[in-house]
Amino acid sequence: MTTISRPRLIGPGINRVDGPLKVTGRAPYPNDFAYPGMVHAVLVRSTAGAGRITEIDTTAAERSPGVVSVLTHLNAGPLARGPMTPLGVSPPAPLQDDAILHYGQIVAVAVAETFEEATEAAYAVRVGYADEPAVLDLDDPRAKVRTNPWGRDADRGDVPVALAGAEVVVDETYLTVDNTNNPMGPLTTVARWEGDTLVVNNSTQWASLEGAALAAAFGIPEESVHVVAPYVGGGFGAGLRVWQHVVLAALAARVTGRPVKLVLTRPQMFTACGHRPKGRQRVRLGATREGALVAVQHEARTASAVDDDNFEPTASVSATAYACPNVITRDVQARLNVPVPNSMRGPGTATGNYALECAMDELAYRLGMDPLELRLRNDAAVHPPTGLPWSSRAHKECLERGAELFGWSRRTHEPRSMREDGLLVGYGLAAVGYPWFRARCSARATIRRDGTAYVCSAGTEIGNGAYTVLVQLSAEALGLDPGQVTFGLGDSTMPMAPQTGGSSLTGAVGSAAHEACRALVGAFTDLVADDGDSPLRGCTADDVEPADGALRRRDDPAVHESYRDILARHHRPDLSADGESTPLTADELGMAPAGAFGAKYVEVRVDPDLGRIRVARALSVIDGGRIVNEKTARSQIIGGTVGGIGMALFEETVSDPGSGRIANATLGDYIVPVNADIPDMQVEFAGSWDRANPVGTKGIGEIGLVGLAPAIANAVFHATGRRIRSLPITLDQLL
């Protein structure tokens, strides 16, 4: 890791640099791309939940007006599965056989001159099935069970002995349901072939992976795939994998020899691009009467697809959440006839934290202790599995500051003891942490003759403010005004970047950009090292610091020279340098890399007669390391808070228990919070520079959502005295 001096905190930040493009409709989203001769593709989906295709008749579809091609497993040809990723192997290649693995599976694609003609042709495809009973229940004995393949299960100490000797024990089971990502922009792919090169405009959160996966699918060199995604209309995890419809759009373009646009309908979004899987969690906590945890056992069983390897540990959150000598976590998956699950904001952690923090609340009541005090007594001052110091941790500060801001001291301990205006009032809290994750990343920085800079990396912008914070970090590293810096994202021909997911983009791309900018400063000092006309002659990168569009000597700031003058004198139109960020291990750092931490406080109002629940207030205090831009960071936490309210009170993907058909696959039936459901939201940041990366940041994309569900559930118990151990919490459960 490069040793650097800590520059000033950027703090309040700037307005979003992409804001003007978005509000004027000039930001190019995948659905905005169109090309001469473009045709449209529409999917045909299975109406069987399991079995095989016995016949498929495309005659009527092929005779429909405007139809160019109809693709099925009979004529699609061989397609390879994509590469291994941090989420497992890529989803199965489409249209490779007659097997039906879930209701809504893609069985054909119709291609026509217009979207309407393609839709009509898709309806004309006739498919016959040999149905088999679908495996849909977590406990179905036919379901194959898969254990954690990533080595993320924890086992330290002697949990059975500790539980047997514990003075107080909680042993409860918590249920969560399927949730579906539903970003505002339906996923879109526009594919075209330029000779042997495949060019794709796509709703992706991972342009570099998409290039590799499509190259594997078609057996072509990776450099022959060009993925372009400068803006994506939201993701929440839906764009983290290369889904079957993306491959099919590229296949249709190759078969027809024309550009092809494929836009998922809202119902198709429920089966084609992932969802948060349902699950069951058993949590056992053992403690002394003084509230010291002596044992934690957290076991989770979640749903997986029959033919998919995505695995997101749920129980593993309990391995590091609290200081406890005896811990077991176990994650297993039941393979079911369901659409492929996938990351959804706060994957694994959101559901695991829900069960753990509800159990902690139950333990506090059994001890007769303030739930806040219980968490403070068990704060993990060091990394529990290793004993290493954290790279940074302000978790205790988040809890204490949150209690002060929220007015936690006004809470009475007994459930159903607070009322206002005839409504039951409840206070709830949850302690939260989101695991550290970073991947290798590259970036390139260029300064041009006019003194402006262009920095780029292949990471994608999904509405999270990435362009803005990366401009800020690059401007700081180069000593430029943000208005003099442009950051390029979302193009697979740019330097390799990992996914926009896992709360990792700013740390990965920001660190790579920092290294590229530092290397560029070094390139400028190399350029003038022997330049007798430069006041910086003989200086190295360590001897200078960037400021005001120039490099100045650290020991004598009056001695400086601008980038423009250096380039002009050397007759250079620009100068570039590359940088790479490689995350260090805990052993290399001598500390445990820390993700974000936080505390969530919620006040609910419950109608005692109707059971109606309203969230009245929500407070988040977040340790996000160095906050580059408070405005965009606060927006991230507010958005996550809304998502957490949805998870707790509204969202459930309902499927038929016999076939797996999703019964509420529209935004009219899949209920999400609207403005009237959203309370006053307060966000404050705690903590400071994180030592695990050169820009001092932590990811905060997910932690805004994590913890809201248990905080609300705990507040509902405090208000009503009724403990609800399943999500979403609905009024009928309180009547």
N, C-alpha and C positions, 0 to 999 in steps of 0.2 A: 504494500500500500504506500502511496506517495505521502511523505510527511509534508503537511501544509500548515500555514498559520491560519487561525480561525478568522475568517472575514466577518464583518458585521452581519447580524441577522437581517434578513430581507424584510421580515415582519409583515406590516399591513398589506404589502404587495401592490399590484397594479390591476387595472381592468383586464379582462380576458382579451388577448390579442386577436382571437378568432371571433370575438363578439360581433363586430360590424358585418363580417361575411355571413354569419348565421342569421342575424336579425333582418338582413336585406335579401336573404334567399340566395346568396351567391356561393355558399359553401357547397362543394360538389359531393353529395352523398352517392352511394352506389346506384340508387334508383334514378339518379339524374343523368347517368351516362347512356348515350344512344349513339349508334353508328349506322352508316348507310347500309341498307339491306338487312337490317336487324329483324330477326323473328323472335317469337315468344314461346316459352315452354311452360307447361302446366303439368303438375304431378297427378298421377292416379294412385290412390292409396287402398290398402287392403281393407276389406270389410269382414275379415276373419281374424280372430285373436291368436290362433295357432293352427298349424297344419301344413298343407301343401297346395300349390296351385295345380289343378287338374287340367284346366284348359284356359286359354286366353285368346280372345277373338278381337282383332284390331281392324277387321274389314270395314265396318261402318265408320270407324274413326278415320281411317285412311282416305275414305271417300268424302269426308266432310269438307266443306268449303275452306280453302286457304291452308289445308294441312300440308306440311312439308315432310314430316317423318313421325313415326310412332315407335318408341324404343321399349323393349321388354327384355326379360332374361333370355329370350330366344334369339335376339339379334344384337344385343349390346356388346358382345365380345368380351374377352378377358380384361379385367381391370384389377390392378394390384392394390392391396391394403397399404395404407400410409405407414410412416415410420413410428418407432417408439418415441414417446414424449413424456414429460413429467406427469401427465395425466394418464399414462398407459399407452397401449397401441392405439393408433387411429381407428375410428369407427369402421365397421366392415364395408368393403366395396359394394356398391349397389348393383342390383339386377344381375347377380351371378348364378342364381339357381332358383328353384321353385319353392324353397322353404319359406314359410310364414312364421315369423317370430313374435309379432305383436300386431294388434289392431292399429291401422293407420300406416303400416309399413309401405314404402314406395314399391309399387309393382309395375309401373309403366310411366312414361312421360310422353306427352303429346306436344308436338312442335308445329306452330302455324304462323301465318303472316301477322295476325293480331292476337292480343291476349284473349279477346272474346272468342275468336275462332279456335284457339288452343283449348280454352275452357270447354267449349261445346264438344270438341273431339275427345277430350279426356272423359267426359260423361258417356261417350259412345263406346268406350272400351268395355268389353264384357269379360269378366273373370270368373271362373268356377273354382271352388275350393273343396278339398277334403279336410273338413274341420277336425281338430283334436281339442280335447279339454285344455283350456289355457291355465297355466300355473300363475296365480296372481297374489296368493297370500304368503306372507313372510314365513308362516309355519307350515306351509304345504309340504308334506314329506317327499313330494316329487322334486322339490326345488333343490338344485345343487347349491351347496354352501361353499363359499370361498373365504379363506382367512386372509388376514392382512399381508399383502405381498411386499410391502415396503419396509418391513422391520420396524414399524412405528408403535407396536404394542409395548407397553411399559410393564416391567415386573421388578420391583425393588422391595427389599425387606421381606416380611412374613405377614401378609394380609390376613390369612385365616386366624392366626394366633392373635394378631392385634385386634381384629373384630371380636373375637371371643372374649378378650379381656377388656374391651372398651366399656366405659361406664354409661355411655349413651350411644345408641345406634339408630341411624335412619336407613331404611331399606325400602325403596320405592321404585316404581316403573313409570316412565314418561313416554308419551306417544306423539309423534309428529307425522304430518301428512305430506303428500306430494304438493310442491309449489312449482309454478312455471314462470320463467324469467320475464317474458313479455316486454322487451324493450319497445320504445315508441316506434322505431322504424322496423318494419318487418324485414327479415333477412333477405338480401337481394344478391344475385350473382349475374354479372354480364360478362360473357366469355367470347373470345374471338381468337382465331388462329391467324398469325401473320407468318406464312410459310411454316417453318417448323417450330415457331415460337408461340406459346400460349400466353395470351394477355387476359387478365381477369380483374375486373372491378368487383369487389366483394365486401360484404359486411363481416369483416374479420377482426378479431382482437389479436391476431398473430400473423402478420404478413410473411415473416420468414418461414414459419412452419408451413404455411399454405403453399409456398413455392416448393418446399421439399415434398409435401404430401402429394401434390398434383404431379410432380415429376415422377414420383414412384408409381402413381396410378397409371400413367400413360407410358412408362418406361422410357422417359426422355431425360436429358441432362437437367440438373436443377437450374442451370443458367438459362435454360430455354423456357422458363416460366417467369412471367413478370406479373406480380400481384400489386394492384394499386388500390389503396384505401385511405385517402387523405382524411376523410371524415366518416364516422360510423354513427348511425342513429341510435346509440345506446347498445348495451350488450348484457351487462350483469352476469357474464359468463357464457351467454348463448353463442358468442362468436369465438370461443376458445378452441374449437375443434373444426376440422375440415369435414363438414357433414356431407351426406350422400348427395344432396341436391346440388352442391357445388361441383362435385365430380360429374354429375349428370349434365349440368349446363355446359361444361367443357366438352363432354362427349357429344352432346347434341351439336355443338358448334363444329366439331370435327366431322361428324357424319353429314351435316347439311352444307358445310363449307361456307356458313354465314354466321355473323355475330348472333348470339342467343342471349335473351334476357329471361331470367327465372326469378320471380318474386313469390315468396311464401305468403299464402293467405294467413289470416289470424288463426283459424282452426289448425292449419298445418304447422304453425309455430308450436303447438302443443305436442306434436309427435315427431318433429323433424330436427329439433336443435336443442334437446336436453331439458332437464328439469331438476329441481332439488328433490331427492328421493325420500319416500316415506321411511319411517324407522321406529324402532322400539329400543328404549334404553333403560337399563336397570342400574341404579346408583346406590351403593352402600357406603355410608360414612360412619366412622367410629371416632368418638372424641372423649376426652376427660370431662368431668363436670365443670372444669374451668374453661372449657371451650377449645382446648388444644387438639387438633386433628391427630389421630394416631393411625388411621387407616382410610384409604379411598379405594373403592373397587367400582369401576365404571365399565359396563359391558353394553355394546351396541350391535344391533342387527338392522341393516338397511337393505333396501331393494337395489338390485342391479339388473341389467338386461341379460338375456340368455347368451348373447354373443358379443360381449364387450368387456374391456379390461380396465375401465375407469374405476379408480378406488380412492375415495376421500374419507380418511379416518375421522370418525365422529368422537369416539371416547377419548382419543389421545389428548384432548384439551385438558383433561384432568391430571395428566402426568406432570405438568409444570405450573398449574394454576395456584397451588398453595404449598406451603412448607409442610411436608408430611413424610415421615420415614418409611411408610409402608403403602405402596401404590401398585395396583394392577389395572391396566386398561386393555380391553379386548374389543376388536372390531371384526365383524364378519358380514358378509353379503349373501343374500339369498338371490339366486338367479331366477328371474321371473319373465313372463311373456309381457314385457312392458317396453315402451320406447326407451332408448338409451338415456339414462340419467347423466347429469353433467354438473359442472360447477355452477352454482348460483350464489350470488353475492354473500360472502361469508361462508364458503363451502365447508361442510363438516363442522367448523367451529361454531356457526350460528346454532345448529341443532345440539351439539354437544354442550355448549355453554348454557343453553336453555335448561337441560336436565341437571347439570351440576349446580347452577345457581339457584334453581328451585329447591334442590336437596339441601343446599346450605341454608336457605331460608327456613326450611322445615326443621333442620338441626337447631337453628337459633331459637325457634319457638319451644322445642323440646328442652332446651337448656334454660329457658326463661331469660335469654340474653338478647340484647339489641343486635339485629342482623348486621349492622355496620361494625359493631365491636367484634363480632365473631370473625369477620373478614380481616380486620386490622390485626387481630391476634395471630392470624395464620398467614400473614403476608410473607411471600417468598423473597426474602432479601437477597438471596443468591439463587442461582439456577438449581432447582432441586435435584435433578438426576446427577449432575456433575460437581456441584459445589462451587462452580466458577462464578466470578462476579458477572453481572449483566453488563452489556455494553452501555446501557443506560436503563433506568427504571424509575419512574415517578408514580407508580401505582398507588402507593399510600397517599401521596400528595393529591392524586385525583379523587380518592375516596373522601379525604378530609375536606378538601376544597369544595367538592360537590355537596357534602353535607351542610357546609356553611352557606353556600349559595342557595340551596334548595329549602333550607329551613327544616332540616331533618329533626332537629331537637323539638319541634312542635308536635311530632308524631307521638301518639299514645300507643302503648305496647299492645293492648288487648285488641283482637280483631273485632270489627263491627262497633267500635267505640267512638268513631268520628263521623259527624254528620254536618251537613250544611245545606240549607234550602230544601230540606226533605230528602236529600240524597245521601247515600253512604259514601264516605270519603276514605280512600286508602292510599298509603304511601308504600312504594316498593323500590328496591334497588337491586342492582347486579354489578358485580365486579367483572371486568372483561379484559381479555388479552387476545391479540391475534398473532399467530406465529410468524417469525422472521422467515422471509424467503427472498432470495435474490439469485439471479442466473447471470451467466457471462453475457456481456453486451459490448458492442462496438459503436463508434461514432466517428464522424469526420467534421473538422472545423476548417473554415476558409475565411480569410479576410481579403476583401477586394480593394482595388485601387482607390475607390471612393471612401474607404474607411469603414464600410459596412461589413457585416459578417453573415455567413450562412453556415449553419450547423445542422447535421442530419443524422438520423438513425432510423431503422425500419420499424420501430415501435408505432403503435396506432393510437389515435385520439378517439375516444368513445363518448365524449361529453364530459370528461373528468377534469378538464383544465390543463391537460398535458402540454399543449403548445405554450401556454402562458408561463408555467413554472420552469419549463426547459429554456425558454427565452431568458427568464430572469437569471437562472444559474449560469447560462453561457455568457450573458452580458456581464455578470459579476466577475467571472473568471477572465474575461478579456478586457475589462475596464471600459466597457462601452455602455451607452444608454440603451435601454431595452428597445427603443424605437430604431436602433441601428442594427438589430439582430433579427434574422429570420430563422426559424427552426423548421426543418423538413421532417415529416413523419409519414408512415403508411405506404411505403414503397419497398418491395422486396429487393430491388436493386441497390438500395441504400445499405450501409453497414448493418450487419446482423444484429437483431434485437430480440429479446424474449417477448412473451405474451404481455398484453395489458391485462393483468389479472394477478391474483395472489398478493395484492397490495405491494407490488414490486417495481412498477414501471419507473417511478421517479428515482428510486435508489439505483436501479440498473442503468437506465439511459442517462440520468443526471450524472452518475459517477463516470460513465464512459465519455460523456460530453466534457466533463471537467478535465479528464485526462487528455482528451483531444485538444482542448483549449490550452492546457499547460504545455502539451507538445508543440502547439502552434507558437506559443511564446518562445519556446526553445528554438523553433525554426527561424524566428525573427532574429534572435540573438546570434544564431549561427550565421545568418546572412550578413550581419554587421560586425562579426568577430574581428575581421581584418580590414574593416572599412575605415580608412583614415579620415573620412569626412563625417563619420558618425560620432556623436558624443557618447555613444554606448559601446564604442570599440573596446573589445576585450572582455565584455560582460558575458556572463552565462545566465541561464534562466533563473538561477537562484539569486543573482545579483540585482534583478529588476522586479518591478511589480507593475501590472497594468493599471492605468487610470486615465480617464478622460480621452480615450482613443489613442493613447500613447503608452510607451514603456518608459519608466523612470527608475533611476537608481534608488535602491532601498536606502543606501547610506547618504544619499544626497538627492532628494526629490526634485531639486531645481534642475538637475541634469536629466533631460528626457528627449525623446524623439517620437513623432507620431508614426503610426502604421502607414499612413498615406505617404509621408515623406520617404520612408524606407523603401516602399514599393516603387515609388516614382524614380528614385535615384538608381535603383537596380533594374529599372525597365521591366518590372514584373506586373502583369495584370492582377495577379492574386498570389496568395500563398496558402497552402493547405497542410494539414497534419491529421493523422489518425490517432485514435485512443481506444483503449480497451479496458473494461472493468471486469475483473475476475474476483468473485466473492471469496473471502478467506474463511477457513474453518475456525471453529472455536479454539482448536489447539494452536493454529497460527496466530490468532488474535490474542490468545491468553485470556479470553473472556467469552461469555455466551452471547452471541448476537441476539439482540432483543427486538421483537416486533413491537407493535403499538400496544399500549395499555390504556385502561380507562375505567370510568365509573358512570353508570346510568341510573338516574333517579326519575321516578315517574309518580304522578298523582292521578288517580282515577276517580270518577264519580259513577256510582252504580244506583240505578233506580231500584229500590227494594221491592216494588210491586211488579215491574216489567222485566227486570234483569238486564236492562239496557246499560251498556258500558260505554263511557266516554273518557278518553284520555284528556285530562285538563291541563297538565304541564309535563314537559319532558326536558330534562337537563342532561347534557353529556359533557364530561370533563375528560379530555383526551391527552395522553402523553404520546404525541406524534413526532418526537424528536425535534429537530429544527424545522419550524414551519416556514416554508418559503413564501407562501402567499396566504395570509389569514383569510382573505375574502373567498378564494376558491376552496381552501381547506374547510372553512365553515360550511360552505355549500355542500361539500361532500358529506359532512356529518349530518346535515339537515336532510339530505336525500336518503341517507342510510336510515335515519330515524323514521322517515315515512315508510320505508320498506320494512323496518322492524315492527311498526304498528300493524302493517298488513299481515306479516307472518303471525303475529299474536292474535289478531282479532278477525281477520277477514279471509285470507287466502287459503284456498283448498282446491286442488285439481281433483275433481270427482270422476271416478271411472266406474263403469258397470262391473259388478263383481263376477259376472259370468264370462264376459268377452274381453274386458279391458277397454272397451270403447269409452273415450272421454266424453262426459255428458255436458260439460260446461266450457267448451273450447271457444268461447267468445268473450270479449271484454264486457258484454252485457250480462254474462252469467258468472264469469270468474271475477269475484268481487275484490277490488282493490280500494285502498283509502282514497277519498276525494277531499277537496278543500275543507268541507264541513267536518271531516273526521280528524283534522290535524290541529293539534293544540299549539299553545305558545311553546316555542322551542328555543332553548338557550344552549349555547355552545361556548366552552372555554377550553383553552389549551394550557397544558402544564408540561414540565420537563424541558429539556434543552438538547444540545448537540448529542447525537448518537455516534459513538466511536467506531461503529462497524463499517462505515463507508465514508469516503472523503468529502461528501457534501452534507453529512450529518443528519440526513432525513430518515424517517420511517414511513412505511406505507399506511395510509389512513382510508383507503377506498372501502375496505370491508368493515372496519371496526365501528363505523357509524351505525351499522345494522345490528351487529352482534351485541347481545345483552338487553335489547329492548323487550324481546319476548319474555324472558324470565322476570325482568323488572315489572312488567305489566301483570304477569301471572301472580307475582308476589304482592303487588298492590291490590289486586282483586281479592286475594285471600285476606289481606288486612282489612279491606272494606267490608267483606261479606262473611268472613269466617269459613268460607267454602274453598277447599283446595282443589283446583282443577289441574289435572296432570296430563292434559292432551291439548293440542293446538289444532285449529284456532279455538279460542274461548268464545263461545256464543251464548246468547241470552238464555236459550233453553236449558243450558247447563246450570244456570243460576236460579231457575224458577223452582 
